[in-house]
Amino acid sequence: MTKTERDHAFAWAQSLSSPEIRKATYLEYPIGDWVQSSVYSYFRQYPADMNNWRVVNAYRGFLPSGALVAVGLRGYLATHSVDCALLYNGRQSITRVAFELLQQNGIRVLTHEIPFFQAGHIMVKPNARCWSTQPFADFWRVWEDIPLTRPALERTMKWLIDRRYGEGLTWYAYNPSVTWDGTLKQRLNITRSKKLLALFTSSTEETAGDRELQGAYESQSTWVKDVVDWVKDRNDAELVIRAHPHLAGKRFDARK
């Protein structure tokens, strides 16, 4: 990467006004759109507050790196033959830029992410970013008419039970193990006869802005409000909401 190319990418990012940043393009590539997920994760906030100078400056900081990856990878692909690429994440900043350019050039991309299902294994998604649901749709299309064997059913049941009780996880748990001195309903002062409903929110910034992951609700907060409104008039149930740590607007340190 030459100094001229670096200076040009930096000057381009600095020249953008706040309203232009999200839709900014560099060499016809929508870099502003491709790096936005990193901005959301950086501040643990969605949507990004473009009236905040800290957010704007951080966004401008991500733009040159994305532009330079686009320039460098485009040049590399123009002079090298690539059959397949192994890419980490495919969602944030420079990995998203790489994913998009590789796809545009018809190169098969295997996107690696945390092995959610079994420790010690590599989990890759073909031609999909880390949070894409398309591989699961592909799995179902292949297996929907094939019944599981008894051993397969037993392994599946064990996996589900382990997940329920936080056993055998392949990632750091967000909260430590807790030994309850009594039932959960007693600790929450909930009538034993009532149903206990739990709502687990998700880390919104990780999927924000991804059109593939847009659900029935435009925002998670609207969905939570509807659930609360549905439960509050019921006499047979109590609702407990477990907020994702990232929603606090702070970084999560897996070592703590």
Phi, psi and omega in degrees: 000124183278161178296324179298318179294319179295316180296321181294318180295320180294314181297321177300313181296320182288337183280347185281139172279163182306314180294339183274341192298313186298328183255017184293138178239149178224120185053046181066003178268134181281069185299321180302322179286321185288332182263357186298327181299326178293324179295318178299316181291325181299318181258358184051048185213135175218133356284165179292138180275094183283001173268354179265121185297331178294318179295316180299316180295320178296318178300315178297332178290327179283332185298312181298321180296319177296319180296319181291323175298319179297316180295312183295316182289324177299318178294321180296315182292337179286339184241356181230143177270123182236125180269322185205151180229139174257119188234139177270132171075293180074005182253314190267133165043244189294330178289327176292319178299314180298317180302312183295318180293319178298317179296317180298334180265011176070025182263133179292128182244128174254110185266121183263141177213178179309133179287087186300331192262329182207126181295150178082007180241157172264129177250119180236148177244123182285124176054040180210147176285170191300326183264006183297140177267355184299318178302326179290323175296323178293319177301315183295322179299326181279324190255355189300332181255010181250111181290146177285149175283167178302313177300322179294320177296319180294319178294322179295317179297318179297319180298317180294319179295317178300318179296322181300320184259012176071027180259149174066028180288152179257013179217169178291131178288146181286336182225151180286163177294144183233133174259116185275135174262072184126180182280159179297321180297322178295317181295328180267003179058045180252136179301130184300331183285345182273149175288140177256114180255137180241134177240121180254114178283164181246171178279098191296328187289340183287333181246000183297140177078001180265109184298331180294332184257014177286118182267203182291334180255143179291328179220154179294323182298324178294320178296315180300317180299318179296321178295317178299316179297326181288324184276327191297337179265005179266141179261356185251006185211153173235144182247132174243128180252124178255108183280136177296138182305327182293340181289350178282355180079017180239156178287147178259126177255109185295344182278348183258000000 
